[in-house]
Amino acid sequence: MGCFWASIALLATTITVDASKVVGPLDNRLWANIGYDPLYVGTVNDYALKVLRLMRESRAFRYFRCHNLFSDGLPRGRRLRLPGRFPSPYFGCRVYSEDEEGNPCYDFTFADQVYDLMLSAGLRPIVETDFMPDALAEGEIIRNYGGGAVNTPKDYRKWRDLIYNTVKHFIERYGRGEVERWYWEVWNEPDLRTYFIDGDGWWWRRKGWDAEKAVERFCKMFDYFVEGAKSADRNVKVGGPGLAGNPAFMLAFLRHCAEGRNTATGGRGTPLDFISWHGYGRTDSLLRKNRLFKAMVLKFPQFRGSELHQNEWGQPLRIMGRPNRSPSVFHEFEACFLAKYVHAMLSDESASVDLFLRWGQLAMVPRRLGGWRALTVFLGDEPIPTPVFNAYILLSRLGPERLEVKGADFRSEVGAIAARSREGVQVLVYRFNEREEEGAGAPERVELVVKGLTKRGLTLKRYLIDKWHANFYRVWERMGRPKSPSPEAIKRLSEAAKLRPMDGPRIVEAENGIVKLTFELPMNSLTLVVLGEEFRRDLDLPPVVRRLLDGERAYFKALEMAERGDLQGARRALENVAEKFSDCFFGYRALFALLDVLEEMGDEEGADRVREKLLSLRLGDPERIRLLKERAEFLRSQGKATEASRLEAEARKIEAKLRRPVIWSR
């Protein structure tokens, strides 16, 4: 593959960037957002911990969104066969329950673990308050595939109080200023039966569906949601409806929020700080959908200051009737798909939004390729970034001021986004054909002209993502697609995934403030050209999260001691972490690691004291079962048969609950 630099003009696609002309701000909040499902099981596990550390190091991501904050039910099939220590088979955080008298009980233990980890990775939440807690669900519980109840609340005042107490809890934990930077969304895709009891199929399937009637109960739920959230803090940002795509539902919802009777306050209208919908498909269809909903919003003067969120987004994954099997999400095609859409959002005002969010998975495990738009894959013990992960990194290196670009329209095959920072000028150039997943065709020669430069000597770097660069998948293909790569092969794949400057940094001279560069771009590739230095966003972490990072460092340092065989040192370090950080995830995690160390040391009494401590905490069911059985075995060895029998009975009771068939209603 030939790639070269030159300083002479050639017949080529010519792109001109004026470094002296700023056309507006460039904020990566537009694109640097990810979502996945489920919230708890997908976040609090050994794989996700490693991915989140990688995301923090990249500084490339801003917001995350997940389903199932309030869900109680077991998912269909209780998807427990994945490796790694998952703390619970439940998808949700199980925040709400009621005592025998029907009084609300709140427990944010699992939710705190999730948000601790995400905030420590530099991500802020779009808090999706679903699905309905079992104890609060109206009528017979109807569950979706994840076990979440899609019912409306049996008591709207209790629903309002649940939202109020959730917002209040997070303010107390993370600070008012921090929580006011979050987004609060009432539900997910209420226009679909899978997610909401009054939902329907896609809008083109059942024309007789009465949207006005169906949206009525959802709007009531939204009114009480907003009243609860704003009562805790009037400055928190609330919104919805997070639609799959039903225009009739959106119009009815907007009309209610603009001028309808607020069922919670009795007043007129309901605050709506952001308006959200979802989109999957090729770029043209995504833009058409955005234009439809944006035009609908603009009909209501009340919402012209509201943000627009496309908070689920991605390319279609249905290949030959088989969902979730598109290999293109793992290679350069997906990276280019992202870059083109960012360019479209910056260029087409009629279809632009304030934030879009790629929906998929943090990681693909175990040791296989397939699934739902993974950001990373595990072929060994460490995450390997996909090309689209690397594309997020390149986009994050663009500075905060967007520059004028000529000769690279987003509707063309070759496009470009240019920016500047105090450190330099950055230009992202891509070549992309959505109908050519394998990128066939000859390379395109591109001449990049950057003018308006104020410095003469500049450091030049260029990064590239294509079939041969920053792309583990194509190397895996060339290996013959091994199902179980050898350690040497995994090391090679990890190296192939890394972003590296092409040909190393070099100095170029700006003649009369102009630098001309010529390079070749194969089909479906993107490159970042940097004159000076790439931009690096500061990690903006709240104080409580900086303390969490101290706990994380201490925890992993203790694990390294244990791996080296320094069990006494690891024991002391883990005891310190468990005590000092008892109120956060790593203090909880340290107790499990301490238990492993004590068992390896043969300290049975010390290990049992840790088990007793852990059993006093809120745990996932598999962990509780394991600890109950281990503690019962130890107590029997000490002649305490009665207490051992009690613990064994408790373990059997939990096991029986997990063995019950899961009824998946929708």
Backbone hydrogen bonds, N-H to C=O, Kabsch-Sander energy under -0.5 kcal/mol:
donor,donor_aa,acceptor,acceptor_aa,energy
3,C,1,M,-0.5
12,A,10,L,-0.6
13,T,445,R,-2.3
14,T,12,A,-0.6
15,I,13,T,-0.5
15,I,447,E,-3.0
16,T,406,K,-2.6
17,V,449,V,-3.2
18,D,404,E,-1.8
19,A,17,V,-0.7
19,A,451,K,-3.3
21,K,18,D,-1.5
22,V,20,S,-0.7
23,V,21,K,-0.5
23,V,402,R,-2.5
24,G,402,R,-1.0
26,L,400,P,-2.5
28,N,26,L,-0.5
30,L,27,D,-2.0
31,W,28,N,-0.7
32,A,28,N,-3.1
33,N,31,W,-2.3
34,I,63,Y,-2.3
35,G,358,R,-2.1
36,Y,65,R,-1.4
37,D,360,G,-0.6
39,L,67,H,-1.3
40,Y,91,F,-1.7
41,V,91,F,-0.6
42,G,38,P,-0.9
43,T,40,Y,-1.1
44,V,40,Y,-2.7
45,N,43,T,-1.6
49,L,45,N,-2.0
50,K,46,D,-1.1
51,V,47,Y,-1.9
52,L,48,A,-3.0
53,R,49,L,-1.6
54,L,50,K,-1.8
55,M,51,V,-2.4
56,R,52,L,-2.2
57,E,53,R,-2.2
58,S,54,L,-1.6
59,R,55,M,-1.5
60,A,55,M,-0.7
62,R,32,A,-4.4
63,Y,32,A,-1.2
64,F,124,R,-2.2
65,R,34,I,-1.4
66,C,126,I,-0.6
67,H,36,Y,-0.7
69,L,128,E,-0.8
69,L,130,D,-0.7
70,F,130,D,-2.8
71,S,130,D,-0.7
73,G,147,G,-0.7
76,R,145,Y,-3.0
78,R,75,P,-2.1
79,R,76,R,-0.5
80,L,78,R,-1.4
86,F,84,G,-1.3
91,F,73,G,-0.7
91,F,146,G,-0.5
93,C,68,N,-0.9
93,C,69,L,-1.0
94,R,71,S,-1.4
97,S,105,C,-2.1
99,D,103,N,-2.1
102,G,99,D,-2.1
105,C,97,S,-3.1
107,D,95,V,-2.3
112,D,108,F,-3.0
113,Q,109,T,-1.8
114,V,110,F,-1.8
115,Y,111,A,-2.6
116,D,112,D,-2.7
117,L,113,Q,-1.8
118,M,114,V,-2.4
119,L,115,Y,-2.4
120,S,116,D,-2.0
121,A,117,L,-0.9
121,A,118,M,-0.6
122,G,119,L,-1.7
123,L,118,M,-2.2
124,R,62,R,-3.0
126,I,64,F,-2.8
127,V,125,P,-0.8
127,V,183,Y,-3.1
128,E,126,I,-0.6
129,T,127,V,-0.8
129,T,185,E,-2.7
130,D,128,E,-2.0
132,M,149,A,-2.0
136,L,133,P,-1.5
137,A,133,P,-0.9
137,A,134,D,-0.9
138,E,152,T,-2.5
143,R,141,I,-0.5
144,N,148,G,-1.9
147,G,144,N,-2.2
149,A,132,M,-0.7
150,V,142,I,-3.0
154,K,136,L,-2.8
159,W,155,D,-1.9
160,R,156,Y,-2.5
161,D,157,R,-2.2
162,L,158,K,-2.2
163,I,159,W,-2.0
164,Y,160,R,-2.5
165,N,161,D,-2.9
166,T,162,L,-1.9
167,V,163,I,-2.5
168,K,164,Y,-2.6
169,H,165,N,-2.3
170,F,166,T,-2.1
171,I,167,V,-2.1
172,E,168,K,-2.3
173,R,169,H,-1.9
174,Y,170,F,-3.1
175,G,171,I,-2.1
179,V,175,G,-2.2
180,E,176,R,-2.0
181,R,178,E,-1.8
182,W,179,V,-1.5
183,Y,125,P,-1.7
184,W,237,K,-2.7
185,E,127,V,-3.2
185,E,183,Y,-0.5
186,V,239,G,-1.5
189,E,242,G,-2.4
192,L,189,E,-1.9
193,R,200,D,-1.3
195,Y,192,L,-1.3
196,F,192,L,-1.7
197,I,150,V,-2.2
199,G,196,F,-2.1
200,D,191,D,-2.6
205,R,202,W,-2.3
206,R,202,W,-0.9
209,W,206,R,-1.6
211,A,209,W,-1.2
214,A,210,D,-2.5
215,V,211,A,-2.7
216,E,212,E,-0.6
216,E,213,K,-0.7
217,R,213,K,-0.6
218,F,214,A,-0.6
219,C,215,V,-2.7
220,K,216,E,-1.8
221,M,217,R,-2.2
222,F,218,F,-2.5
223,D,219,C,-2.7
224,Y,220,K,-1.9
225,F,221,M,-1.9
226,V,222,F,-2.8
227,E,223,D,-2.3
228,G,224,Y,-2.2
229,A,225,F,-2.4
230,K,226,V,-2.9
231,S,227,E,-1.4
232,A,228,G,-1.2
233,D,229,A,-1.7
236,V,233,D,-1.7
237,K,182,W,-0.7
238,V,236,V,-0.6
239,G,184,W,-2.1
240,G,274,F,-1.4
242,G,276,S,-0.9
243,L,276,S,-1.4
250,M,246,N,-2.1
251,L,247,P,-2.7
252,A,248,A,-2.1
253,F,249,F,-2.5
254,L,250,M,-2.8
255,R,251,L,-2.4
256,H,252,A,-2.1
257,C,253,F,-2.4
258,A,254,L,-2.1
259,E,255,R,-2.5
260,G,255,R,-0.7
260,G,256,H,-1.8
262,N,267,G,-2.7
263,T,261,R,-0.7
266,G,262,N,-2.8
269,G,260,G,-3.6
269,G,267,G,-0.5
270,T,257,C,-2.3
273,D,238,V,-2.1
274,F,238,V,-1.1
275,I,307,E,-2.7
276,S,240,G,-1.4
277,W,309,H,-2.0
278,H,243,L,-2.1
279,G,312,E,-2.5
281,G,314,G,-2.0
286,L,282,R,-2.2
287,L,283,T,-2.4
288,R,284,D,-2.0
289,K,285,S,-2.0
290,N,286,L,-2.1
291,R,287,L,-2.5
292,L,288,R,-2.1
293,F,289,K,-2.3
294,K,290,N,-3.0
295,A,291,R,-2.4
296,M,292,L,-1.5
297,V,293,F,-2.3
298,L,294,K,-2.3
299,K,295,A,-0.5
299,K,296,M,-0.9
300,F,297,V,-2.1
303,F,300,F,-1.9
304,R,301,P,-1.4
306,S,303,F,-1.4
307,E,273,D,-2.3
309,H,275,I,-2.9
309,H,307,E,-0.5
310,Q,355,L,-2.9
311,N,277,W,-0.7
311,N,309,H,-0.8
312,E,277,W,-0.6
313,W,357,L,-1.1
314,G,279,G,-1.0
319,I,317,L,-0.9
319,I,322,R,-2.1
320,M,318,R,-0.6
322,R,319,I,-2.2
325,R,317,L,-1.3
325,R,322,R,-0.7
329,V,326,S,-1.2
330,F,327,P,-2.1
331,H,328,S,-0.9
334,E,328,S,-1.3
334,E,331,H,-1.1
335,A,331,H,-0.9
336,C,332,E,-2.1
337,F,333,F,-2.4
338,L,334,E,-1.9
339,A,335,A,-2.0
340,K,336,C,-2.8
341,Y,337,F,-1.7
342,V,338,L,-2.3
343,H,339,A,-2.2
344,A,340,K,-2.4
345,M,341,Y,-2.5
346,L,342,V,-1.7
347,S,343,H,-1.0
347,S,344,A,-0.6
348,D,344,A,-2.8
349,E,347,S,-0.8
351,A,348,D,-1.3
352,S,348,D,-0.9
354,D,308,L,-2.3
355,L,308,L,-1.3
356,F,30,L,-2.9
357,L,310,Q,-2.1
358,R,33,N,-2.2
359,W,313,W,-2.1
360,G,35,G,-2.7
361,Q,373,R,-1.4
364,M,376,T,-1.4
365,V,363,A,-0.6
367,R,378,F,-1.0
371,G,324,N,-1.6
373,R,371,G,-0.9
375,L,361,Q,-1.9
376,T,362,L,-0.9
377,V,384,I,-2.0
378,F,364,M,-2.0
379,L,377,V,-0.6
379,L,382,E,-0.5
380,G,382,E,-0.6
384,I,377,V,-2.9
386,T,375,L,-2.3
390,N,386,T,-1.8
391,A,387,P,-2.0
392,Y,388,V,-2.1
393,I,389,F,-1.7
394,L,390,N,-2.4
395,L,391,A,-2.6
396,S,392,Y,-2.0
397,R,393,I,-0.9
397,R,394,L,-0.9
398,L,395,L,-1.4
401,E,420,R,-1.6
402,R,24,G,-3.1
402,R,400,P,-0.5
403,L,418,A,-2.4
404,E,18,D,-0.7
404,E,21,K,-1.8
406,K,16,T,-2.6
412,S,409,D,-1.7
415,G,413,E,-0.5
415,G,430,Y,-2.2
416,A,408,A,-0.8
417,I,428,L,-2.3
419,A,426,Q,-2.8
420,R,401,E,-2.1
421,S,424,G,-2.8
424,G,421,S,-0.5
425,V,531,L,-2.7
426,Q,419,A,-2.8
427,V,529,V,-2.8
428,L,417,I,-3.2
429,V,427,V,-0.6
429,V,527,T,-2.8
430,Y,415,G,-2.5
431,R,525,S,-2.8
432,F,413,E,-2.5
436,E,433,N,-1.8
439,G,436,E,-1.4
444,E,521,L,-3.2
446,V,519,F,-3.4
447,E,13,T,-3.0
448,L,446,V,-0.6
448,L,517,L,-3.3
449,V,15,I,-3.2
449,V,447,E,-0.6
450,V,448,L,-0.6
450,V,515,V,-2.9
451,K,17,V,-3.0
451,K,449,V,-0.6
453,L,513,G,-2.4
458,L,456,R,-0.6
458,L,508,V,-2.7
460,L,506,R,-4.2
461,K,530,V,-2.1
463,Y,528,L,-2.4
465,I,526,L,-2.7
466,D,469,H,-1.4
471,N,496,A,-1.4
475,V,471,N,-1.0
476,W,472,F,-2.5
477,E,473,Y,-2.4
478,R,474,R,-2.2
479,M,475,V,-1.4
480,G,477,E,-1.9
481,R,476,W,-2.4
490,I,486,S,-2.7
491,K,487,P,-2.1
492,R,488,E,-2.0
493,L,489,A,-2.5
494,S,490,I,-2.5
495,E,491,K,-2.1
496,A,492,R,-2.2
497,A,493,L,-1.2
498,K,495,E,-1.2
502,M,462,R,-4.5
504,G,501,P,-0.5
506,R,460,L,-1.7
508,V,458,L,-2.9
510,A,456,R,-2.8
511,E,509,E,-0.7
511,E,514,I,-2.0
512,N,510,A,-0.7
513,G,510,A,-0.5
514,I,511,E,-1.1
515,V,450,V,-2.5
517,L,448,L,-2.6
518,T,6,A,-0.6
519,F,446,V,-2.3
521,L,444,E,-3.0
525,S,431,R,-1.9
526,L,465,I,-1.9
527,T,429,V,-3.1
528,L,463,Y,-1.9
529,V,427,V,-3.2
529,V,527,T,-0.5
530,V,461,K,-3.1
530,V,528,L,-0.5
531,L,425,V,-3.0
532,G,459,T,-3.2
532,G,530,V,-0.6
533,E,423,E,-1.0
533,E,531,L,-0.6
535,F,397,R,-2.4
540,D,538,D,-0.7
541,L,539,L,-1.1
545,V,542,P,-1.0
546,R,542,P,-1.6
547,R,543,P,-1.6
548,L,544,V,-1.4
549,L,545,V,-2.0
550,D,546,R,-1.3
551,G,547,R,-1.9
552,E,548,L,-2.5
553,R,549,L,-2.6
554,A,550,D,-2.3
555,Y,551,G,-2.3
556,F,552,E,-2.6
557,K,553,R,-2.1
558,A,554,A,-1.9
559,L,555,Y,-1.9
560,E,556,F,-2.0
561,M,557,K,-1.7
562,A,558,A,-2.0
563,E,559,L,-2.3
564,R,560,E,-1.7
565,G,561,M,-0.6
565,G,562,A,-1.0
566,D,561,M,-2.2
567,L,565,G,-1.8
570,A,566,D,-2.4
571,R,567,L,-2.6
572,R,568,Q,-2.3
573,A,569,G,-2.4
574,L,570,A,-2.8
575,E,571,R,-2.4
576,N,572,R,-1.9
577,V,573,A,-2.3
578,A,574,L,-2.8
579,E,575,E,-1.7
580,K,576,N,-3.1
581,F,577,V,-2.5
582,S,579,E,-0.9
584,C,581,F,-1.7
587,G,581,F,-0.9
587,G,584,C,-0.8
588,Y,584,C,-1.6
589,R,585,F,-2.7
590,A,586,F,-1.9
591,L,587,G,-1.0
591,L,588,Y,-0.5
592,F,588,Y,-0.9
593,A,589,R,-1.9
594,L,590,A,-2.8
595,L,591,L,-2.1
596,D,592,F,-1.8
597,V,593,A,-2.1
598,L,594,L,-2.7
599,E,595,L,-2.2
600,E,596,D,-2.0
601,M,597,V,-1.9
602,G,598,L,-0.8
602,G,599,E,-0.6
603,D,598,L,-2.1
604,E,602,G,-1.5
607,A,603,D,-2.3
608,D,604,E,-2.1
609,R,605,E,-1.9
610,V,606,G,-1.7
611,R,607,A,-2.2
612,E,608,D,-2.5
613,K,609,R,-2.0
614,L,610,V,-2.8
615,L,611,R,-2.6
616,S,612,E,-0.6
616,S,613,K,-1.0
617,L,614,L,-1.9
619,L,617,L,-0.6
623,E,87,P,-0.6
624,R,620,G,-2.4
625,I,621,D,-2.7
626,R,622,P,-2.3
627,L,623,E,-2.6
628,L,624,R,-2.7
629,K,625,I,-2.3
630,E,626,R,-2.4
631,R,627,L,-2.7
632,A,628,L,-2.3
633,E,629,K,-2.2
634,F,630,E,-2.0
635,L,631,R,-2.7
636,R,632,A,-2.2
637,S,633,E,-1.6
638,Q,634,F,-0.9
638,Q,635,L,-0.6
639,G,636,R,-1.7
640,K,635,L,-2.9
641,A,639,G,-0.8
644,A,640,K,-1.9
645,S,641,A,-2.6
646,R,642,T,-1.8
647,L,643,E,-1.9
648,E,644,A,-2.3
649,A,645,S,-2.2
650,E,646,R,-1.8
651,A,647,L,-2.1
652,R,648,E,-2.3
653,K,649,A,-1.9
654,I,650,E,-1.7
655,E,651,A,-2.4
656,A,652,R,-2.4
657,K,653,K,-1.5
658,L,654,I,-2.0
659,R,655,E,-1.6
660,R,656,A,-0.9
660,R,657,K,-0.6
663,I,661,P,-0.6
664,W,662,V,-0.8
665,S,663,I,-0.8
666,R,143,R,-1.9
